[in-house]
Amino acid sequence: MLLNCSLNGASFHSPIRSSHVTAYANSSTARSSADSTMAAAPNSVRVAAAQMTSINDIASNFSTCSRLVKEAVSAGAKMICLPENFSYVGQKSGDSLLIAEPLDGPIMQRYCSLARECGIWLSLGGFQEKGPDDARLRNTHVIIDDAGNIRSTYSKIHLFDVDVPGGAVYKESSFTEPGKDIAAVDSPIGRLGLTVCYDLRFPELYQQLRFHHDAQVILVPSAFTPVTGQAHWEVLLRARAIETQCYVIASAQAGKHSEKRESYGETLIIDPWGTVVGRLPDRLSTGITIADIDFSLIDSVRGKMPIAKHRKPFDFWRPTPL
């Protein structure tokens, strides 16, 4: 299957000196805006963050993702980040087990082809990767380069076993095997730290990604519930950006997936000072937001407030024997 995509593959860039943000709520807006106002700033590295409402139809979700990828290419993005469960959201807990596949299966290979044919890097997280047996899968964040190769994977470490106040009870561990390894990888938009959704509530993971794995941009593909999203989503994302002095890109599921499943939405791109530099005009719409990653801003924030030098090592906080 050939896809009608423009622009060549991503290349690695030097630090940029400006930050630019635009949001697109639908494809027609994306095309007209990209054509008229989205010429890339000099020395910039542009990224797109997507928002969508996945359903229990793999083909339909791929069609939506494909359209969003093409919008990102038209806007000059070198990478697009898709939300957790981009390829499938079941109607009830455990449905994902029925469609889980290995990374070399047809679902992921179709996205590899999409990346290659459109010449853009993809952040796909999390994907329902087949687990060690029929009763478990892995919630896996996959990075694909512009040649269609899988560059890195991360299996979600912190599983969502929560009784949401005023909401439903979730037990992700009943069908998901937790990950054990931290993942970071170089990309055209900087060195990426990989996380998924509920990981957001565990700052030590983000500290590890910044101070031990040299992350510059941290990805948080998610499907937050409406209750937890309203209360905590933006404040947690901005906190992670501020305390790590990294860009944080949080692509979100949005709206009603089925009668029993709904997500908060509000895809955001946040700079290392904690400022929101990318946000869709509608929290529940399907579309992309665009921002330019400014490496000079990362250097400036880290240089003027050198927390890497001031912080205590992890061993410092171990209890002292009495």
ZARO-92534 format. One line per 2 residues: number of its first residue (from 0); their letters; for each residue x, y, z of N, C-alpha, C. Coordinates in Angstrom, 2 decimals, m for minus. Layout:
N
NUM) a) X Y Z X Y Z X Y Z | ...;
end
This chain:
322
0) ml) 0.85 m1.19 0.00 0.00 0.00 0.00 0.88 1.24 0.00 | 0.71 2.14 m0.98 1.48 3.37 m1.07 0.68 4.51 m0.48;
2) ln) 1.36 5.40 0.23 0.71 6.52 0.88 1.17 7.82 0.23 | 0.27 8.75 0.12 0.57 10.03 m0.50 1.14 10.98 0.54;
4) cs) 2.46 10.95 0.71 3.10 11.77 1.73 4.15 12.66 1.08 | 4.34 13.84 1.68 5.35 14.76 1.18 6.51 14.84 2.15;
6) ln) 7.59 15.50 1.75 8.80 15.73 2.52 9.65 14.47 2.61 | 10.93 14.68 2.79 11.87 13.57 2.90 12.01 13.16 4.35;
8) ga) 12.85 12.14 4.58 13.04 11.62 5.93 13.71 12.62 6.85 | 13.61 12.34 8.14 14.15 13.25 9.14 15.66 13.25 9.13;
10) sf) 16.26 14.39 9.48 17.69 14.48 9.66 17.95 15.10 11.01 | 19.14 14.86 11.57 19.45 15.40 12.88 19.91 16.84 12.75;
12) hs) 19.43 17.70 13.67 19.65 19.14 13.57 20.42 19.65 14.77 | 21.07 20.78 14.57 21.73 21.48 15.67 20.68 22.22 16.49;
14) pi) 21.05 22.71 17.69 20.09 23.43 18.52 19.45 24.60 17.77 | 18.16 24.85 18.07 17.45 25.92 17.40 17.31 27.12 18.33;
16) rs) 16.84 28.23 17.81 16.84 29.47 18.58 15.46 30.08 18.76 | 14.45 29.40 18.31 13.11 29.97 18.46 12.11 28.88 18.73;
18) sh) 10.98 29.26 19.29 9.93 28.30 19.59 8.64 28.76 18.92 | 7.96 27.84 18.26 6.75 28.19 17.51 5.70 27.13 17.77;
20) vt) 4.46 27.54 17.87 3.40 26.57 18.15 2.16 26.89 17.35 | 1.55 25.83 16.81 0.29 25.95 16.10 m0.50 24.68 16.36;
22) ay) m1.82 24.77 16.37 m2.66 23.58 16.56 m3.63 23.46 15.40 | m3.92 22.19 15.04 m4.86 21.89 13.97 m5.94 20.96 14.51;
24) an) m7.16 21.31 14.32 m8.26 20.49 14.83 m8.82 19.56 13.78 | m8.56 19.81 12.50 m9.04 18.89 11.47 m8.16 19.02 10.25;
26) ss) m8.30 18.06 9.32 m7.36 17.97 8.22 m7.44 19.16 7.28 | m8.63 19.68 7.01 m8.73 20.80 6.09 m8.04 22.03 6.67;
28) ta) m8.23 22.26 7.97 m7.53 23.36 8.62 m6.03 23.13 8.56 | m5.61 21.89 8.79 m4.19 21.58 8.78 m3.56 21.92 7.45;
30) rs) m4.18 21.55 6.37 m3.59 21.80 5.06 m3.48 23.29 4.77 | m4.58 24.03 4.99 m4.56 25.45 4.66 m3.60 26.21 5.55;
32) sa) m3.57 25.87 6.85 m2.68 26.57 7.76 m1.23 26.23 7.46 | m0.96 24.95 7.18 0.41 24.54 6.91 0.92 25.24 5.65;
34) ds) 0.09 25.35 4.63 0.51 25.94 3.38 0.82 27.43 3.55 | 0.06 28.10 4.42 0.17 29.56 4.48 1.09 30.06 5.59;
36) tm) 1.20 29.34 6.70 1.90 29.92 7.85 2.95 29.02 8.47 | 3.12 27.80 7.98 3.94 26.86 8.71 5.31 26.62 8.10;
38) aa) 5.90 27.62 7.41 7.28 27.48 6.99 8.15 27.34 8.23 | 9.04 26.35 8.24 9.84 26.07 9.43 10.77 27.23 9.75;
40) ap) 10.89 27.54 11.03 11.83 28.56 11.46 13.25 28.08 11.23 | 14.20 28.99 10.96 15.59 28.57 10.74 16.13 27.79 11.93;
42) ns) 16.89 26.73 11.64 17.56 25.92 12.68 16.58 25.29 13.66 | 15.35 25.08 13.25 14.36 24.52 14.17 14.17 23.03 13.95;
44) vr) 13.65 22.36 14.97 13.27 20.95 14.87 11.81 20.86 15.29 | 10.96 20.56 14.35 9.53 20.61 14.60 8.98 19.24 14.98;
46) va) 8.05 19.23 15.94 7.42 18.00 16.41 5.91 18.20 16.41 | 5.19 17.11 16.20 3.73 17.13 16.27 3.28 16.18 17.36;
48) aa) 2.23 16.56 18.06 1.60 15.70 19.06 0.13 15.52 18.68 | m0.32 14.29 18.63 m1.65 13.97 18.12 m2.64 13.71 19.24;
50) qm) m3.90 13.93 18.92 m5.02 13.61 19.80 m6.08 12.89 18.98 | m6.67 11.84 19.54 m7.64 11.05 18.79 m8.54 10.29 19.75;
52) ts) m9.57 9.67 19.21 m10.48 8.84 19.98 m10.47 7.44 19.35 | m9.58 6.58 19.83 m9.49 5.23 19.28 m10.72 4.41 19.67;
54) in) m11.05 3.44 18.82 m12.19 2.55 19.07 m11.73 1.11 18.88 | m12.66 0.18 18.91 m12.31 m1.24 18.78 m12.33 m1.66 17.31;
56) di) m11.68 m0.86 16.47 m11.60 m1.11 15.04 m10.19 m0.72 14.58 | m9.33 m1.72 14.39 m7.93 m1.47 14.08 m7.77 m0.71 12.77;
58) as) m8.55 m1.07 11.76 m8.45 m0.42 10.45 m8.88 1.05 10.53 | m9.96 1.32 11.24 m10.42 2.70 11.38 m9.41 3.55 12.12;
60) nf) m8.82 3.00 13.18 m7.81 3.73 13.93 m6.58 4.01 13.07 | m6.18 3.04 12.24 m5.04 3.26 11.36 m5.34 4.38 10.36;
62) st) m6.55 4.42 9.87 m6.94 5.47 8.94 m6.82 6.85 9.59 | m7.26 6.96 10.84 m7.13 8.22 11.58 m5.67 8.58 11.80;
64) cs) m4.88 7.61 12.25 m3.45 7.85 12.49 m2.75 8.27 11.20 | m3.07 7.61 10.10 m2.47 7.93 8.81 m2.76 9.38 8.42;
66) rl) m4.00 9.81 8.62 m4.36 11.19 8.30 m3.58 12.17 9.17 | m3.45 11.88 10.45 m2.73 12.76 11.36 m1.24 12.81 11.01;
68) vk) m0.68 11.68 10.63 0.73 11.63 10.21 0.94 12.51 8.99 | 0.05 12.43 8.03 0.17 13.26 6.81 0.05 14.75 7.13;
70) ea) m0.80 15.10 8.09 m0.91 16.49 8.52 0.41 16.96 9.13 | 1.02 16.10 9.94 2.29 16.45 10.58 3.38 16.64 9.53;
72) vs) 3.42 15.78 8.52 4.40 15.91 7.44 4.19 17.22 6.70 | 2.94 17.54 6.39 2.64 18.78 5.68 3.05 20.02 6.48;
74) ag) 3.02 19.90 7.81 3.41 21.01 8.68 4.91 21.09 8.91 | 5.67 20.14 8.36 7.12 20.16 8.50 7.66 19.47 9.72;
76) ak) 6.84 18.68 10.40 7.31 17.97 11.60 8.25 16.83 11.21 | 9.27 16.62 12.02 10.21 15.52 11.83 9.78 14.28 12.61;
78) mi) 8.84 14.49 13.56 8.35 13.37 14.37 6.93 13.69 14.79 | 6.09 12.66 14.87 4.75 12.81 15.43 4.57 11.79 16.54;
80) cl) 3.98 12.25 17.63 3.73 11.40 18.80 2.23 11.08 18.86 | 1.91 9.80 18.83 0.52 9.33 18.92 0.24 8.85 20.34;
82) pe) m1.02 8.85 20.76 m1.34 8.54 22.16 m1.32 7.06 22.49 | m1.40 6.77 23.77 m1.56 5.40 24.24 m2.79 4.76 23.58;
84) nf) m2.68 3.47 23.27 m3.80 2.73 22.65 m4.21 3.32 21.31 | m3.24 3.87 20.58 m3.52 4.48 19.28 m4.16 3.49 18.31;
86) sy) m3.80 2.21 18.39 m4.27 1.24 17.40 m5.55 0.53 17.80 | m5.90 0.59 19.11 m7.08 m0.18 19.55 m7.47 0.21 20.97;
88) vg) m8.76 0.42 21.19 m9.34 0.53 22.52 m10.55 m0.39 22.57 | m10.51 m1.38 23.44 m11.60 m2.34 23.54 m12.81 m1.77 24.27;
90) qk) m13.91 m2.48 24.16 m15.12 m2.04 24.85 m15.12 m2.42 26.32 | m14.35 m3.44 26.67 m14.26 m3.83 28.08 m12.85 m4.28 28.40;
92) sg) m12.55 m4.31 29.70 m11.23 m4.69 30.17 m10.85 m6.08 29.67 | m9.64 m6.19 29.18 m9.16 m7.48 28.70 m9.37 m7.72 27.22;
94) ds) m10.18 m6.88 26.55 m10.38 m7.05 25.11 m9.06 m6.98 24.34 | m8.14 m6.20 24.84 m6.87 m6.01 24.14 m6.10 m7.31 23.99;
96) ll) m6.31 m8.25 24.91 m5.64 m9.55 24.81 m5.97 m10.25 23.50 | m7.17 m10.02 23.00 m7.63 m10.74 21.81 m6.94 m10.26 20.55;
98) ia) m6.43 m9.02 20.57 m5.80 m8.47 19.36 m4.30 m8.25 19.54 | m3.74 m8.57 20.71 m2.32 m8.33 20.97 m1.45 m9.10 19.97;
100) ep) m0.40 m8.44 19.52 0.50 m9.03 18.53 1.95 m8.77 18.91 | 2.89 m9.57 18.42 4.31 m9.23 18.57 4.66 m8.01 17.73;
102) ld) 5.81 m7.42 17.99 6.21 m6.21 17.29 6.47 m6.44 15.80 | 6.71 m7.69 15.42 6.89 m7.99 14.00 5.60 m8.47 13.34;
104) gp) 4.47 m8.29 14.05 3.17 m8.67 13.50 2.64 m7.64 12.52 | 1.51 m7.92 11.88 1.01 m7.05 10.81 0.59 m5.66 11.26;
106) im) 0.09 m5.50 12.51 m0.33 m4.17 12.95 0.87 m3.23 13.01 | 1.90 m3.61 13.76 3.06 m2.72 13.90 3.80 m2.56 12.58;
108) qr) 3.84 m3.59 11.78 4.53 m3.48 10.49 3.83 m2.48 9.57 | 2.52 m2.36 9.72 1.79 m1.37 8.93 2.21 0.04 9.33;
110) yc) 2.42 0.26 10.63 2.88 1.57 11.08 4.33 1.81 10.68 | 5.14 0.78 10.64 6.52 0.92 10.14 6.50 1.37 8.68;
112) sl) 5.60 0.80 7.90 5.46 1.20 6.50 4.99 2.64 6.39 | 4.07 3.04 7.26 3.57 4.41 7.27 4.72 5.39 7.53;
114) ar) 5.56 5.08 8.51 6.70 5.95 8.82 7.66 6.04 7.63 | 7.95 4.91 7.03 8.89 4.88 5.90 8.34 5.63 4.69;
116) ec) 7.08 5.41 4.37 6.51 6.01 3.17 6.23 7.51 3.33 | 6.05 7.94 4.59 5.84 9.37 4.85 7.14 10.08 5.23;
118) gi) 8.20 9.33 5.50 9.47 9.94 5.84 9.45 10.70 7.15 | 8.87 10.10 8.19 8.74 10.77 9.49 8.91 9.76 10.61;
120) wl) 9.47 10.21 11.72 9.59 9.36 12.91 8.25 9.30 13.62 | 7.96 8.14 14.22 6.72 7.94 14.96 7.02 7.54 16.41;
122) sl) 6.27 8.13 17.32 6.20 7.65 18.70 4.83 7.01 18.87 | 4.83 5.71 19.15 3.60 4.93 19.25 3.53 4.32 20.65;
124) gg) 2.66 4.83 21.48 2.62 4.27 22.81 1.29 4.49 23.50 | 0.80 3.47 24.20 1.36 2.15 24.16 0.62 1.23 23.19;
126) fq) 1.39 0.32 22.70 0.91 m0.70 21.79 0.65 m1.98 22.56 | m0.42 m2.69 22.17 m0.74 m3.95 22.84 0.16 m5.06 22.29;
128) ek) 1.36 m5.17 22.89 2.33 m6.18 22.46 2.03 m7.52 23.13 | 2.05 m8.58 22.36 1.78 m9.90 22.90 2.77 m10.23 24.01;
130) gp) 2.25 m10.74 25.12 3.08 m11.03 26.27 3.61 m12.44 26.29 | 4.08 m12.90 27.45 4.70 m14.22 27.55 3.72 m15.37 27.44;
132) dd) 2.42 m15.09 27.61 1.39 m16.13 27.49 0.09 m15.47 27.03 | m0.94 m16.28 26.85 m2.21 m15.76 26.33 m2.96 m14.89 27.33;
134) ar) m2.54 m14.90 28.58 m3.26 m14.15 29.62 m2.67 m12.78 29.88 | m1.54 m12.45 29.25 m0.88 m11.17 29.52 m0.32 m10.56 28.24;
136) lr) m0.37 m9.23 28.21 0.28 m8.46 27.16 1.23 m7.46 27.79 | 1.94 m6.72 26.96 2.77 m5.62 27.43 2.23 m4.32 26.83;
138) nt) 2.21 m3.27 27.63 1.81 m1.94 27.17 3.10 m1.25 26.72 | 3.38 m1.29 25.43 4.71 m0.97 24.91 4.72 0.30 24.08;
140) hv) 5.63 1.18 24.44 5.88 2.42 23.70 6.96 2.13 22.67 | 6.65 2.39 21.39 7.53 2.03 20.28 7.96 3.29 19.55;
142) ii) 9.25 3.41 19.28 9.80 4.50 18.47 10.24 3.94 17.12 | 9.69 4.50 16.05 10.02 4.07 14.69 10.67 5.23 13.95;
144) dd) 11.77 4.96 13.23 12.44 6.03 12.50 11.83 6.22 11.11 | 12.35 7.18 10.37 11.77 7.53 9.08 12.08 6.53 7.98;
146) ag) 12.88 5.52 8.31 13.12 4.42 7.37 12.24 3.22 7.69 | 11.40 3.36 8.71 10.49 2.28 9.08 11.08 1.26 10.02;
148) ni) 12.21 1.60 10.66 12.85 0.69 11.60 12.46 1.02 13.04 | 12.25 m0.01 13.85 12.00 0.20 15.28 13.32 0.54 15.95;
150) rs) 13.41 1.74 16.51 14.65 2.21 17.14 14.70 1.90 18.63 | 13.54 1.88 19.29 13.54 1.63 20.73 12.14 1.22 21.17;
152) ty) 12.08 0.47 22.27 10.80 0.13 22.88 10.91 0.27 24.39 | 9.78 0.55 25.00 9.69 0.66 26.46 8.37 0.05 26.90;
154) sk) 8.42 m0.91 27.80 7.20 m1.50 28.35 6.84 m0.78 29.64 | 5.61 m0.33 29.72 5.12 0.46 30.85 5.42 m0.23 32.18;
156) ih) 6.07 0.49 33.07 6.49 m0.07 34.35 5.37 0.00 35.39 | 4.72 1.14 35.49 3.70 1.36 36.53 2.31 1.08 35.95;
158) lf) 1.64 0.08 36.45 0.35 m0.34 35.91 m0.79 0.30 36.71 | m1.86 0.59 36.00 m2.97 1.38 36.53 m3.98 0.47 37.26;
160) dv) m3.70 0.21 38.52 m4.60 m0.55 39.40 m5.19 0.43 40.40 | m6.30 1.05 40.05 m6.80 2.21 40.79 m8.32 2.18 40.87;
162) dv) m8.83 2.56 42.03 m10.25 2.82 42.23 m10.43 4.33 42.12 | m10.80 4.81 40.93 m10.87 6.24 40.68 m12.03 6.84 41.49;
164) pg) m11.78 7.88 42.30 m12.87 8.51 43.06 m13.99 8.98 42.13 | m15.20 8.51 42.39 m16.33 8.88 41.57 m16.33 8.27 40.19;
166) ga) m15.44 7.30 39.98 m15.33 6.67 38.66 m15.26 5.16 38.75 | m14.62 4.56 37.77 m14.55 3.11 37.67 m13.35 2.56 38.43;
168) vy) m13.33 1.24 38.55 m12.19 0.53 39.13 m11.40 m0.09 37.98 | m10.09 0.15 37.99 m9.21 m0.35 36.93 m8.20 m1.33 37.52;
170) ke) m7.88 m2.36 36.75 m6.92 m3.38 37.20 m6.07 m3.79 36.00 | m5.20 m2.88 35.58 m4.38 m3.15 34.39 m3.49 m4.37 34.59;
172) ss) m3.06 m4.63 35.83 m2.17 m5.76 36.08 m2.85 m7.11 35.88 | m4.18 m7.12 35.77 m4.88 m8.39 35.58 m4.61 m8.99 34.20;
174) ft) m4.16 m8.15 33.25 m3.89 m8.68 31.91 m2.61 m8.11 31.31 | m1.81 m7.39 32.10 m0.60 m6.74 31.59 0.61 m7.11 32.42;
176) ep) 1.70 m7.42 31.75 2.98 m7.69 32.41 3.75 m6.38 32.52 | 4.17 m5.98 33.73 4.89 m4.70 33.86 6.28 m4.78 33.25;
178) gk) 6.75 m3.65 32.75 8.11 m3.57 32.27 9.10 m3.45 33.41 | 10.39 m3.59 33.09 11.43 m3.53 34.11 12.55 m2.57 33.74;
180) di) 12.59 m2.12 32.48 13.74 m1.38 31.99 13.37 0.04 31.57 | 14.24 0.99 31.89 14.12 2.37 31.43 14.66 2.45 30.01;
182) aa) 14.05 3.33 29.20 14.47 3.44 27.80 14.64 4.90 27.40 | 15.75 5.18 26.74 16.02 6.49 26.14 16.69 6.26 24.80;
184) vd) 16.43 7.16 23.84 16.95 6.96 22.49 17.13 8.32 21.80 | 18.16 8.41 20.98 18.38 9.63 20.20 17.40 9.69 19.04;
186) sp) 17.01 10.92 18.67 16.05 11.13 17.59 16.32 12.49 16.95 | 15.64 12.81 15.85 15.82 14.13 15.25 15.39 15.29 16.15;
188) ig) 14.52 15.03 17.12 14.05 16.12 18.00 14.77 16.12 19.34 | 15.86 15.37 19.46 16.62 15.32 20.69 16.63 13.93 21.29;
190) rl) 17.25 13.81 22.44 17.30 12.51 23.13 15.99 12.31 23.89 | 15.30 11.23 23.56 13.96 10.97 24.08 14.00 10.09 25.32;
192) gl) 13.19 10.41 26.30 12.90 9.52 27.41 11.50 8.98 27.24 | 11.34 7.66 27.35 10.06 7.02 27.05 9.31 6.67 28.33;
194) tv) 8.04 7.07 28.39 7.15 6.68 29.47 5.77 6.43 28.87 | 4.83 5.98 29.71 3.44 5.78 29.29 2.51 6.15 30.44;
196) cy) 1.61 7.08 30.22 0.42 7.36 31.03 0.68 7.38 32.54 | 0.29 6.33 33.25 0.33 6.30 34.71 1.74 6.47 35.26;
198) dl) 2.76 6.20 34.45 4.14 6.50 34.85 4.28 7.95 35.30 | 3.44 8.83 34.79 3.53 10.26 35.06 3.52 10.57 36.56;
200) rf) 2.90 9.71 37.35 2.77 9.96 38.79 3.99 9.52 39.59 | 5.04 9.08 38.92 6.22 8.54 39.61 7.45 9.32 39.16;
202) pe) 7.74 10.43 39.83 8.79 11.35 39.36 10.18 10.74 39.33 | 10.41 9.68 40.13 11.75 9.09 40.12 12.12 8.53 38.75;
204) ly) 11.14 8.03 37.99 11.41 7.56 36.63 11.91 8.71 35.77 | 11.29 9.86 35.89 11.65 11.03 35.09 13.01 11.58 35.52;
206) qq) 13.31 11.50 36.83 14.64 11.89 37.31 15.71 10.98 36.72 | 15.44 9.70 36.66 16.38 8.77 36.05 16.61 9.10 34.57;
208) lr) 15.51 9.38 33.86 15.64 9.68 32.44 16.48 10.93 32.20 | 16.31 11.95 33.03 17.08 13.18 32.86 18.53 13.02 33.30;
210) fh) 18.73 12.55 34.53 20.04 12.63 35.14 20.93 11.41 34.89 | 20.34 10.30 34.49 21.13 9.10 34.21 21.07 8.67 32.75;
212) hd) 20.11 9.18 32.00 19.97 8.80 30.59 19.97 10.01 29.65 | 20.23 11.20 30.20 20.46 12.40 29.41 19.28 12.81 28.52;
214) aq) 18.07 12.56 28.96 16.90 12.93 28.17 16.79 14.45 28.02 | 16.37 14.87 26.83 16.06 16.27 26.55 14.56 16.48 26.34;
216) vi) 13.91 15.44 25.84 12.47 15.46 25.57 11.88 14.19 26.16 | 10.85 14.32 26.98 10.21 13.15 27.59 8.80 13.00 27.02;
218) lv) 8.50 11.80 26.57 7.22 11.50 25.93 6.29 10.81 26.91 | 5.02 11.25 26.93 4.03 10.70 27.87 2.73 10.40 27.11;
220) ps) 2.72 9.43 26.21 1.46 9.06 25.55 0.49 8.50 26.59 | m0.77 8.94 26.52 m1.68 8.64 27.63 m3.12 8.45 27.20;
222) af) m3.88 7.89 28.15 m5.34 7.80 28.05 m5.90 8.02 29.45 | m5.73 9.24 29.97 m6.18 9.57 31.32 m7.71 9.52 31.39;
224) tp) m8.21 9.15 32.56 m9.66 9.18 32.77 m10.13 10.63 32.91 | m11.41 10.91 32.65 m11.90 12.29 32.83 m11.69 12.82 34.25;
226) vt) m11.90 11.98 35.25 m11.78 12.43 36.64 m10.34 12.78 36.98 | m9.42 11.87 36.70 m8.01 12.13 37.03 m7.41 13.19 36.12;
228) gq) m7.87 13.24 34.87 m7.36 14.25 33.96 m7.73 15.65 34.39 | m8.98 15.84 34.77 m9.45 17.16 35.22 m8.66 17.62 36.44;
230) ah) m8.37 16.71 37.34 m7.70 17.08 38.59 m6.19 17.24 38.46 | m5.54 16.39 37.66 m4.09 16.25 37.79 m3.28 16.34 36.50;
232) we) m3.90 16.18 35.33 m3.16 16.00 34.08 m2.14 17.12 33.82 | m2.60 18.34 33.67 m1.68 19.42 33.29 m0.67 19.73 34.38;
234) vl) m1.10 19.73 35.62 m0.18 20.08 36.70 0.94 19.06 36.84 | 0.64 17.78 36.65 1.68 16.76 36.71 2.65 16.89 35.54;
236) lr) 2.13 17.13 34.35 3.00 17.27 33.17 3.92 18.48 33.32 | 3.39 19.59 33.77 4.23 20.77 33.95 5.25 20.56 35.05;
238) ar) 4.88 19.84 36.10 5.85 19.53 37.16 6.99 18.68 36.64 | 6.67 17.65 35.83 7.72 16.81 35.28 8.66 17.62 34.37;
240) ai) 8.10 18.54 33.58 8.93 19.37 32.72 9.85 20.27 33.55 | 9.30 20.90 34.58 10.07 21.83 35.40 11.17 21.12 36.16;
242) et) 10.86 20.00 36.78 11.86 19.34 37.63 12.94 18.63 36.83 | 12.67 18.30 35.57 13.70 17.66 34.74 14.34 18.64 33.77;
244) qc) 13.74 19.82 33.60 14.21 20.81 32.62 14.25 20.20 31.23 | 13.21 19.45 30.91 13.03 18.80 29.62 11.75 19.30 28.96;
246) yv) 11.68 19.20 27.64 10.38 19.28 26.99 9.59 18.03 27.35 | 8.31 18.18 27.54 7.40 17.06 27.78 6.33 17.09 26.70;
248) ia) 6.18 15.98 25.99 5.18 15.85 24.94 4.18 14.79 25.37 | 2.94 15.20 25.56 1.91 14.32 26.10 0.75 14.21 25.12;
250) sa) 0.77 13.17 24.30 m0.31 12.91 23.35 m1.42 12.13 24.06 | m2.65 12.55 23.85 m3.75 12.03 24.67 m4.89 11.44 23.85;
252) qa) m5.46 10.36 24.38 m6.77 9.91 23.92 m7.82 10.88 24.44 | m8.89 11.05 23.66 m9.90 12.05 24.02 m11.29 11.57 23.69;
254) gk) m12.24 11.81 24.60 m13.64 11.57 24.31 m14.08 10.13 24.54 | m15.28 9.81 24.02 m15.91 8.51 24.26 m15.45 7.47 23.25;
256) hs) m14.84 6.41 23.77 m14.43 5.28 22.94 m15.58 4.28 22.78 | m16.39 4.20 23.81 m17.54 3.29 23.83 m18.46 3.76 24.95;
258) ek) m19.51 3.02 25.19 m20.44 3.39 26.26 m19.78 3.33 27.64 | m18.74 2.51 27.78 m18.13 2.30 29.08 m16.73 2.91 29.22;
260) re) m16.22 3.52 28.16 m14.84 4.00 28.20 m14.76 5.42 27.65 | m14.10 6.29 28.40 m13.95 7.68 28.01 m12.60 8.20 28.48;
262) sy) m11.98 9.08 27.71 m10.68 9.64 28.06 m10.75 11.16 28.13 | m9.84 11.74 28.91 m9.87 13.17 29.20 m9.43 14.04 28.03;
264) ge) m8.43 13.60 27.27 m7.91 14.43 26.19 m6.90 15.45 26.68 | m6.79 16.60 25.97 m5.90 17.71 26.30 m4.42 17.37 25.99;
266) tl) m4.15 17.06 24.74 m2.77 16.87 24.29 m1.98 18.16 24.51 | m0.76 18.02 25.08 0.06 19.19 25.43 1.51 18.99 25.03;
268) ii) 2.15 20.08 24.67 3.61 20.14 24.55 4.06 21.24 25.52 | 5.02 20.91 26.39 5.45 21.80 27.47 6.95 21.99 27.39;
270) dp) 7.41 23.23 27.54 8.85 23.47 27.42 9.54 23.28 28.78 | 10.89 23.34 28.82 11.61 23.03 30.07 11.45 24.06 31.18;
272) wg) 10.80 25.19 30.89 10.47 26.16 31.93 9.08 25.89 32.49 | 8.36 24.93 31.92 7.03 24.58 32.37 5.91 25.31 31.65;
274) tv) 6.24 25.99 30.56 5.24 26.73 29.79 4.61 25.83 28.74 | 3.30 25.87 28.63 2.61 25.10 27.60 2.82 25.81 26.27;
276) vg) 3.45 25.14 25.31 3.74 25.73 24.00 2.97 25.04 22.88 | 2.20 24.03 23.22 1.36 23.35 22.24 0.11 22.80 22.89;
278) rl) m1.05 23.18 22.33 m2.32 22.72 22.88 m3.37 22.82 21.78 | m4.20 21.78 21.59 m5.28 21.87 20.63 m6.34 22.86 21.11;
280) pd) m7.04 23.53 20.20 m8.08 24.47 20.62 m9.26 23.81 21.29 | m9.46 22.52 21.04 m10.57 21.76 21.64 m9.99 20.55 22.34;
282) rl) m10.23 20.44 23.64 m9.66 19.35 24.44 m10.08 17.97 23.96 | m11.20 17.85 23.26 m11.73 16.55 22.85 m11.65 16.29 21.35;
284) st) m11.08 17.23 20.60 m11.06 17.08 19.14 m9.97 16.11 18.69 | m10.11 15.61 17.47 m9.05 14.84 16.82 m8.22 15.80 15.99;
286) gi) m6.91 15.77 16.19 m6.05 16.68 15.45 m4.63 16.64 15.98 | m3.82 17.60 15.56 m2.43 17.68 16.00 m2.12 19.08 16.49;
288) ti) m1.16 19.17 17.40 m0.57 20.44 17.76 0.91 20.37 17.41 | 1.46 21.51 17.02 2.82 21.59 16.51 3.65 22.53 17.38;
290) ad) 4.91 22.16 17.65 5.83 23.08 18.32 7.24 22.81 17.82 | 8.09 23.81 17.92 9.50 23.67 17.58 10.30 23.44 18.85;
292) id) 11.08 22.38 18.88 11.93 22.10 20.03 13.12 23.06 19.98 | 13.31 23.78 21.06 14.34 24.83 21.13 15.46 24.36 22.05;
294) fs) 16.53 23.83 21.47 17.62 23.31 22.29 18.36 24.42 23.01 | 18.38 25.63 22.46 19.02 26.73 23.15 18.26 27.08 24.43;
296) li) 16.94 26.87 24.44 16.17 27.11 25.66 16.51 26.06 26.72 | 16.64 24.80 26.30 17.05 23.76 27.26 18.38 24.14 27.89;
298) ds) 19.36 24.53 27.06 20.69 24.89 27.57 20.61 26.09 28.50 | 19.77 27.08 28.15 19.66 28.28 28.96 19.05 27.99 30.32;
300) vr) 17.95 27.23 30.33 17.29 26.89 31.59 18.22 26.09 32.49 | 18.90 25.11 31.90 19.80 24.26 32.70 21.03 25.01 33.16;
302) gk) 21.50 25.96 32.33 22.69 26.72 32.71 22.42 27.73 33.82 | 21.26 28.38 33.77 20.94 29.41 34.76 20.43 28.82 36.07;
304) mp) 19.85 27.63 36.01 19.41 26.94 37.22 19.99 25.52 37.18 | 21.25 25.35 37.59 21.97 24.08 37.37 21.62 23.01 38.40;
306) ia) 20.40 22.53 38.34 19.97 21.54 39.33 20.73 20.22 39.21 | 21.30 19.94 38.03 22.10 18.72 37.89 23.33 18.76 38.79;
308) kh) 23.85 19.96 39.03 25.00 20.11 39.93 24.56 20.17 41.38 | 23.39 20.71 41.63 22.94 20.94 43.01 22.26 19.73 43.64;
310) rk) 21.72 18.85 42.82 20.96 17.72 43.35 21.86 16.75 44.09 | 21.29 16.06 45.05 22.01 15.02 45.78 21.86 13.68 45.06;
312) pf) 22.88 12.84 45.09 22.76 11.52 44.46 21.71 10.69 45.18 | 21.19 9.68 44.46 20.15 8.84 45.06 20.60 8.20 46.36;
314) df) 21.87 7.85 46.47 22.38 7.22 47.69 22.32 8.14 48.90 | 22.31 9.44 48.68 22.29 10.41 49.77 21.04 10.22 50.64;
316) wr) 19.95 9.78 50.02 18.67 9.71 50.70 18.43 8.37 51.39 | 19.41 7.49 51.35 19.23 6.22 52.06 19.28 6.46 53.57;
318) pt) 18.43 5.76 54.33 18.43 5.95 55.80 19.79 5.65 56.40 | 20.19 6.48 57.34 21.44 6.25 58.04 21.21 5.31 59.23;
320) pl) 21.99 4.24 59.31 21.81 3.30 60.45 21.99 4.01 61.77 | 21.13 3.67 62.73 21.22 4.27 64.05 22.34 3.65 64.87;
end
